[in-house]
Amino acid sequence: MVKRWIMVCLGLLLGTMMYAQEFSKVASKEPELIQKGEDKLYCPICGMNLKQYYKTSHGAILSDGTAKQYCSIRCLAADWEAIEARLVKVVVTDVVSEKLIDAKEAFYVIGSKIPGTMSQVSKLAFEKEADAVAFMKENGGELGRFENAFAKAKASLSDDVDEFIKKKQKGMYPMGEKIYHKACDKEKIHLHDFNTISELKIFVKKSQACGELEEKELQAVSLYLWEILRFAEHNHTHKSVIHVEKSEKCPVCGMFVYKYPKWAARMSYEENGKKMSHAFDGVKDLLKFYHNPSQWGNYTKLNDEAYTILVSDYYTQEAIDGKKAFYVIGSDTYGPMGKEFIPFATLKSAQSFLKDHKGSEILSFDKISEALVYAQDK
């Protein structure tokens, strides 16, 4: 009897191990990609190949008609603050059919034996509850819905980031640094030109700025450039940049501005003898506040001369006078809050950006009406 029980347990154990080994997150057919652009194959947060992690991928459909697609619910959680105000729907890959389905209708298996994607705890979605239950019998875990999986992803975000930084410090960062110094044409790579790691990654791949690279090598050098070198350049710059405290929230959208240094803007003024200063995560929100401050709190509209406005030059990241800047609208470049007024110190830079990024118009500060500001949200 004991021998039979041992054999049964061994059989179950071997079956579970085989399933875990056989399970692959890679798309078995052409993946359904909802992002647009040349970098649509890569997660905009971590740069990972969506085809390789397709069975854990999540997508966010936004109110302006655009979409983002992430390798995991962890990267969705990392980007949540930037997209929440514009979010229409979250979709997720059904493990069985490999179709994108409404995440709120999905059944999640949380904490199975399958390794997580960018997280220490795996979260896999199924369209049918029966499929999720069958998967749990083989791999363990607990059954939940999107809100359960997302809550766990948000709660563990800090720990997951720390854990994966440690792993990258041992492997991907050193590999990327070695490739960068040995193989990359440094004159071709201008890190301030890119909004996301996925944009940088597709540039390195297409331009062959670092030669012919395998996917792992491409990811390694992209991570090194984006997460190490980019911040080193920023920290050692002698240019005047807009300083934002970690506690400062945009008075319009409520997001922490320090997370988006590339888009930082600031408005300062004095009211009733009291000095006031507000940080914004983009020019668009600054303009909403500028035109109608009382809509966002107990603030009074002052005359234009009372306001000192600083915005971040898109190319140089230098703090420039917002009233003298040139703004491009209608481009294919989006900020944390979607369509943006992209600022430049010189008309030449604005014209170059307009041409390269399909912009529709260049405006001076005094030509931007409140109606035009809100038109960018449509």
C-alpha positions in Angstrom: 0.0 0.0 0.0 2.8 2.4 1.0 4.7 1.4 -2.2 1.7 2.2 -4.3 1.1 5.5 -2.6 4.8 6.5 -3.2 4.4 5.5 -6.9 1.3 7.6 -7.3 3.0 10.6 -5.6 6.1 10.2 -7.9 3.8 10.0 -10.9 2.0 13.2 -10.0 5.3 14.9 -9.2 6.9 13.9 -12.5 3.7 14.9 -14.4 3.8 18.3 -12.8 7.5 18.7 -13.5 7.0 17.7 -17.1 4.2 20.2 -17.5 6.2 23.0 -16.0 9.1 22.2 -18.3 6.9 21.9 -21.3 4.9 25.1 -20.6 6.2 28.0 -22.7 5.3 31.6 -22.6 6.3 32.0 -26.3 3.5 32.5 -28.8 2.9 29.3 -30.7 1.5 31.3 -33.6 1.6 34.9 -34.8 0.9 37.0 -31.7 -1.8 39.6 -31.6 0.0 42.9 -31.2 -2.1 46.0 -30.5 0.7 48.6 -30.4 1.6 50.6 -33.4 4.9 51.6 -34.8 8.2 49.9 -35.4 8.7 49.1 -31.8 5.4 47.3 -31.4 7.1 44.0 -30.7 8.7 45.2 -27.4 7.3 46.0 -24.0 7.5 49.8 -23.5 8.5 49.4 -19.8 11.2 46.7 -19.8 11.9 46.2 -23.5 11.3 42.5 -23.5 10.1 40.8 -26.7 6.3 40.3 -26.6 6.4 37.2 -28.7 8.7 35.5 -26.2 6.4 36.4 -23.3 3.1 36.5 -25.2 1.2 34.2 -22.8 1.7 36.7 -20.0 1.2 39.8 -22.0 -1.4 42.5 -21.1 -2.6 45.4 -23.2 -4.1 48.8 -22.4 -6.5 50.4 -24.8 -6.5 54.2 -24.2 -9.1 56.9 -24.8 -7.1 58.6 -27.5 -7.2 55.5 -29.7 -3.7 54.4 -28.9 -2.7 51.2 -27.2 0.2 49.8 -25.1 1.1 46.2 -24.8 3.2 44.8 -21.9 5.1 41.6 -21.3 3.3 41.1 -18.0 0.8 42.4 -15.5 3.8 43.6 -13.5 4.8 46.1 -16.3 1.2 47.1 -16.6 1.2 47.9 -12.9 4.5 49.9 -13.3 2.9 52.0 -16.0 -0.6 52.3 -14.4 -0.2 55.8 -13.0 0.7 57.1 -16.5 -2.3 55.5 -18.2 -5.1 55.2 -15.6 -6.7 58.6 -16.5 -6.9 57.5 -20.2 -7.7 53.8 -19.8 -10.6 52.4 -21.6 -10.0 48.6 -21.3 -7.3 46.1 -20.2 -6.8 43.0 -22.3 -4.8 39.9 -21.6 -3.7 36.8 -23.5 -5.7 33.7 -22.9 -3.1 30.9 -22.3 -5.2 28.3 -24.2 -6.4 30.1 -27.3 -3.7 32.8 -27.3 -6.3 35.4 -28.1 -6.5 38.7 -26.4 -9.5 38.8 -24.1 -11.1 41.3 -21.6 -8.9 41.1 -18.5 -11.9 41.7 -16.3 -13.7 38.6 -17.7 -10.6 36.4 -17.3 -9.8 33.8 -14.7 -6.3 34.1 -13.3 -4.1 31.4 -11.8 -1.9 33.2 -9.3 1.3 31.8 -7.8 1.6 28.6 -9.8 4.9 26.7 -10.3 5.4 28.4 -13.6 8.0 31.2 -13.1 6.6 34.8 -13.2 7.4 37.3 -15.9 9.2 40.3 -14.3 7.8 39.1 -11.0 8.5 36.5 -8.4 4.9 35.3 -8.5 3.4 34.1 -11.8 0.0 35.3 -13.0 -1.6 33.5 -16.0 -5.0 34.3 -17.5 -7.6 32.0 -18.9 -10.9 32.7 -20.7 -12.6 29.7 -19.3 -12.7 28.9 -15.6 -12.4 25.2 -16.4 -9.1 25.7 -18.1 -7.8 27.7 -15.2 -8.8 24.9 -12.7 -7.2 22.2 -14.9 -4.0 24.2 -15.0 -4.0 24.6 -11.2 -4.3 20.9 -10.7 -1.1 20.4 -12.6 0.8 23.5 -11.5 -0.7 24.7 -8.2 -1.6 28.3 -7.5 -4.9 30.0 -6.6 -7.8 31.1 -8.6 -8.6 34.8 -8.9 -9.8 37.5 -11.1 -8.1 40.5 -12.6 -8.5 42.7 -9.5 -6.8 40.0 -7.4 -3.9 39.5 -9.8 -3.4 43.2 -10.3 -3.5 44.0 -6.6 -0.7 41.4 -6.0 1.3 42.9 -8.9 1.0 46.4 -7.5 1.8 45.3 -3.9 4.9 43.4 -4.9 6.1 46.0 -7.5 8.9 47.5 -5.3 10.2 44.1 -4.3 10.0 42.8 -7.8 12.0 45.8 -9.1 14.7 45.3 -6.5 14.9 41.6 -7.2 15.3 42.0 -10.9 17.8 44.8 -10.6 19.9 42.4 -8.6 19.6 39.8 -11.3 20.5 42.4 -14.0 23.5 43.6 -12.1 24.9 40.1 -12.2 24.1 39.4 -15.8 22.4 41.7 -18.3 24.0 45.0 -17.2 27.6 43.7 -17.5 26.9 42.0 -20.8 25.3 45.2 -22.1 28.2 47.4 -20.9 30.7 45.1 -22.6 28.8 45.2 -25.9 28.4 49.0 -25.7 32.2 49.6 -25.2 33.3 47.0 -27.7 30.8 47.1 -30.5 28.6 50.3 -30.4 29.1 53.4 -32.5 28.6 55.9 -29.7 28.2 58.8 -32.1 25.0 57.3 -33.4 23.2 56.8 -30.0 21.6 59.9 -28.5 19.6 58.7 -25.5 17.5 61.8 -25.1 15.9 61.0 -28.5 13.9 58.1 -27.1 10.7 58.1 -25.0 10.8 54.4 -24.1 13.2 51.5 -24.0 11.3 49.9 -26.8 12.0 52.9 -29.1 15.7 52.7 -28.2 15.8 49.0 -28.8 14.3 49.1 -32.2 16.7 51.9 -33.1 19.7 49.9 -32.0 18.4 46.9 -34.0 17.6 48.8 -37.2 20.5 51.1 -37.3 23.0 48.4 -36.3 24.6 51.0 -34.1 26.1 48.0 -32.1 26.4 45.6 -35.0 24.4 42.4 -35.5 23.0 41.3 -32.2 21.2 38.2 -31.0 17.9 39.0 -29.1 19.5 38.5 -25.7 22.5 40.8 -26.6 20.1 43.4 -28.0 18.1 43.3 -24.7 21.3 43.5 -22.6 22.7 46.5 -24.4 19.3 48.2 -24.4 18.9 47.7 -20.7 22.4 49.1 -20.0 21.8 52.1 -22.2 18.4 52.9 -20.8 18.7 52.0 -17.1 22.4 52.7 -16.5 24.0 55.1 -19.0 20.9 57.3 -19.5 20.8 58.1 -15.8 24.5 58.6 -15.6 24.3 61.2 -18.3 21.4 62.9 -16.6 23.2 63.0 -13.2 26.4 64.4 -14.6 24.9 67.1 -16.9 25.7 70.7 -16.2 22.6 72.0 -17.8 19.8 73.6 -15.9 17.0 71.1 -15.5 13.6 71.3 -13.8 14.0 70.0 -10.3 11.0 68.1 -8.9 10.7 66.7 -5.4 9.4 63.2 -5.0 6.4 64.4 -3.0 5.2 66.8 -5.8 2.0 65.8 -7.6 0.6 67.4 -10.7 -2.3 69.5 -9.5 -4.3 68.6 -12.7 -3.9 64.8 -13.0 -2.5 63.9 -9.5 0.5 61.9 -10.8 3.9 62.1 -9.2 5.9 64.3 -11.5 9.4 63.1 -10.6 8.7 59.8 -12.5 8.5 61.7 -15.8 11.6 64.0 -15.8 11.6 64.2 -19.6 8.2 65.9 -19.5 8.5 68.0 -16.3 7.2 71.6 -16.4 6.8 74.2 -13.6 4.8 77.3 -12.9 5.8 79.7 -10.2 4.1 82.9 -9.0 3.3 84.9 -5.9 -0.3 85.3 -4.6 -1.2 87.4 -1.6 2.4 87.6 -0.6 2.8 83.8 -0.7 5.2 82.2 -3.1 3.5 79.3 -5.0 5.1 76.7 -7.3 3.5 73.7 -9.1 5.1 70.9 -11.0 3.4 69.3 -14.0 4.0 66.0 -15.9 3.6 67.7 -19.2 2.9 71.1 -20.9 -0.7 70.1 -21.6 -1.6 69.9 -17.9 0.3 73.1 -17.2 -1.7 74.9 -19.8 -5.0 73.5 -18.3 -4.0 75.0 -15.0 -2.7 78.2 -16.6 -6.0 78.9 -18.4 -8.3 78.1 -15.5 -6.5 77.5 -12.1 -9.7 77.6 -10.1 -10.8 74.4 -11.7 -8.0 72.6 -9.9 -8.3 74.0 -6.4 -8.4 77.2 -4.5 -6.3 79.1 -7.0 -6.9 82.5 -8.7 -6.1 83.5 -12.3 -3.5 86.2 -12.3 -2.2 88.3 -15.1 0.4 86.7 -17.5 3.3 88.7 -16.1 2.8 87.1 -12.7 3.7 83.6 -13.9 7.2 82.2 -14.4 6.9 79.2 -16.6 9.6 76.6 -17.2 9.3 73.6 -19.6 11.8 70.9 -20.6 13.2 71.2 -24.1 12.4 67.9 -25.7 15.8 67.3 -27.2 18.2 68.6 -24.5 16.0 68.3 -21.4 17.2 71.8 -20.4 14.8 74.0 -18.5 13.7 76.8 -20.9 11.3 79.8 -20.6 7.9 78.4 -21.4 6.6 81.7 -22.7 9.4 81.9 -25.3 9.4 78.2 -26.3 8.1 76.7 -29.6 5.5 73.9 -29.3 4.8 71.2 -31.8 1.3 69.6 -31.8 -0.2 66.7 -33.7 3.0 64.6 -33.6 3.3 60.8 -33.2 5.1 61.4 -29.8 3.0 61.0 -26.7 3.6 62.1 -23.1 2.4 60.5 -19.8 -1.1 62.1 -20.5 -1.3 61.3 -24.2 -1.1 63.9 -26.9 1.2 66.7 -25.9 2.6 70.1 -26.7 6.2 69.3 -27.4 8.5 72.2 -26.3 11.7 73.4 -27.9 14.0 76.3 -27.3 14.6 77.1 -30.9 12.3 77.2 -34.0 14.9 75.1 -35.9 14.6 72.3 -33.4 10.8 72.5 -33.5 10.8 72.3 -37.3 13.1 69.3 -37.3 10.9 67.5 -34.8 7.8 68.4 -36.8 9.3 66.8 -39.9 10.6 63.7 -38.2 7.5 63.0 -36.1 4.6 64.0 -38.4 3.6 67.1 -36.4 0.9 69.3 -37.7 1.8 72.7 -36.4 4.3 74.9 -34.4 2.8 77.3 -31.9 4.2 80.0 -29.7 2.9 80.1 -26.1 0.5 83.0 -26.6 -1.2 81.3 -29.5 -2.3 78.3 -27.4 -6.0 78.7 -26.4 -7.8 76.8 -23.8 -10.0 75.1 -26.4 -6.9 73.9 -28.3 -5.5 72.5 -25.1 -8.6 70.3 -24.5 -8.7 69.4 -28.1 -5.6 67.3 -27.6 -7.6 65.0 -25.3 -9.9 64.0 -28.1 
